[in-house]
Amino acid sequence: MKILIIGGGFAGCASAEILSNFKKSKIVLIEKGNDLGAGVRTHFYGGHPFTFGPRHFLTENKDTYLYLKKFLKMRNCNYHQFKSYVEQDDNFYNYPLNKRDIQVMPDRKKIYNQLKNKKKIINANNLEEFWIKSVGKILYNKVIKNYNKKMWMVDDCKILDTFNWSPKGFTIKSGNRAAFNDRISAYPIHKDGYNRFFDKIKKIKNVKIKMRTTLDKLNMQKKTYQIGGKKYKFDILINTIAPDTLFNYKYGKLKFIGRDLIKIVFPTKEVFPKDVFFLYYPNTEKFTRMVEYKKFTKHKSKNSLVGLEIPSKNGRYYPFPIKSEQKKARKYFSLFKHNCFSIGRAGTYRYEVDIDDCIEQSLKIKEIILKNSWDGPIVGERFK
Ligand SMILES: Cc1cc2nc3c(=O)[nH]c(=O)nc-3n(C[C@H](O)[C@H](O)[C@H](O)COP(=O)(O)OP(=O)(O)OC[C@H]3O[C@@H](n4cnc5c(N)ncnc54)[C@H](O)[C@@H]3O)c2cc1C
């Protein structure tokens, strides 16, 4: 069984490892960059380990965690907190919003009044409507509105007509201030983070990796591809790159938001308060969030590295979460032929796809191949 994998990020690497367990499989993975792992790869700055943005492992699917634990020792961090700086109150509050913070807000009476109207089931047409119906206008204006305007580079959150990805678990939490104490939240113990997982892929006998390579041609109907003027055959294709790129932008370009990462070393052992790993900025500043890497990596130094993220047009990291773009993506997906899959964040064209989903999709592909039950390129009901 000849398997072609396009892209050597988390989705491509997990698929290569999982499918290499088929005894008769011969896998070719092509990656246009110099490294495997893409943004999840750990690099070093002044000896401080860092990734492009936080990349902590978060899941409700234990199988994906158990899979990763076969290769990496993981450290639990489900106690970690996000704090949002609200300029108008000059205060940091937890994100997800916590009832205990609302108690100390100067405008709490008006907020409680607005929360009285909160419905159990929320029908909404866009992100703004969803959040106002969930938490009221004051809280929406404080922590959600500007953050999303910056994150998606839009003038108005009404443009965002999908939003199931937006509340990270809760809209308002009570009790525990941790962001994700309801699921598995972990980070590799190793100094080089996830790298040994990516490096393992290079050593698998039936996986051939072609770095700094892109396809010249792909024919899904005939199941052939061309690299450097040479033609090859495949039985199964796993695409992990944006579908518009794969089909030479035949139906136009899909919209993505990029991101710039600025690395800042502070001359203190720790910068953020204990248990706070992220700071969010939902005001008029250009950046959206900061992560103090040491909180995840436990790197020992008298200094601490902080990554500051600014949404930009640099890169294609965040599939734009609006229905018309998703419809365009589906047009591309309709071009996929039997046993051709499209997974991962760009491959699925869904912002919701995180590291655990890349593993889940790769595990599911194995099942689909075993059962010979391909029913379309998108893997996982919730992404279809
Ligand atoms: C800033 C940021 C922070 C994040 N933080 C977290 C987090 O904390 N936790 C979490 O779970 N998820 C996080 N995510 C999401 C998660 O990291 C991604 O969902 C996941 O890594 C995506 O992996 P992938 O393989 O689908 O795609 P990618 O990582 O994008 O990999 C695709 C690969 O394909 C290669 N490629 C592109 N075009 C071609 C081509 N034409 N030919 C060959 N190769 C090509 C690229 O070079 C790349 O190596 C974050 C994402 C971002 C952008």
The ligand as a Gaussian input file, in Angstrom:
#p B3LYP/6-31G(d) Opt

LIG

0 1
 C        0.183000      30.542000      17.018000
 C       -0.499000      29.220000      17.209000
 C       -0.614000      28.670000      18.482000
 C       -1.242000      27.445000      18.676000
 N       -1.329000      26.923000      19.930000
 C       -1.891000      25.703000      20.102000
 C       -1.949000      25.116000      21.397000
 O       -1.520000      25.721000      22.378000
 N       -2.485000      23.867000      21.500000
 C       -2.982000      23.174000      20.425000
 O       -3.438000      22.035000      20.563000
 N       -2.951000      23.725000      19.207000
 C       -2.412000      24.954000      19.022000
 N       -2.368000      25.494000      17.763000
 C       -2.900000      24.698000      16.641000
 C       -2.033000      23.487000      16.324000
 O       -0.697000      23.751000      16.580000
 C       -2.271000      23.089000      14.892000
 O       -3.611000      22.728000      14.745000
 C       -1.428000      21.920000      14.410000
 O       -0.090000      22.053000      14.769000
 C       -1.605000      21.850000      12.913000
 O       -0.810000      20.867000      12.358000
 P       -0.954000      20.515000      10.809000
 O       -0.066000      19.387000      10.531000
 O       -2.380000      20.431000      10.464000
 O       -0.477000      21.827000      10.040000
 P        0.890000      22.581000       9.993000
 O        1.531000      22.583000      11.314000
 O        0.599000      23.884000       9.354000
 O        1.774000      21.699000       9.025000
 C        1.647000      21.721000       7.648000
 C        2.997000      21.431000       7.044000
 O        2.845000      21.432000       5.620000
 C        3.960000      22.073000       5.046000
 N        3.550000      22.548000       3.707000
 C        2.807000      23.644000       3.420000
 N        2.621000      23.728000       2.074000
 C        3.248000      22.666000       1.538000
 C        3.389000      22.196000       0.201000
 N        2.872000      22.839000      -0.844000
 N        4.076000      21.045000       0.011000
 C        4.640000      20.379000       1.049000
 N        4.544000      20.773000       2.333000
 C        3.845000      21.906000       2.572000
 C        4.290000      23.184000       6.025000
 O        5.629000      23.614000       5.856000
 C        4.036000      22.494000       7.363000
 O        5.198000      21.873000       7.855000
 C       -1.764000      26.737000      17.552000
 C       -1.665000      27.294000      16.271000
 C       -1.043000      28.517000      16.095000
 C       -0.942000      29.086000      14.716000

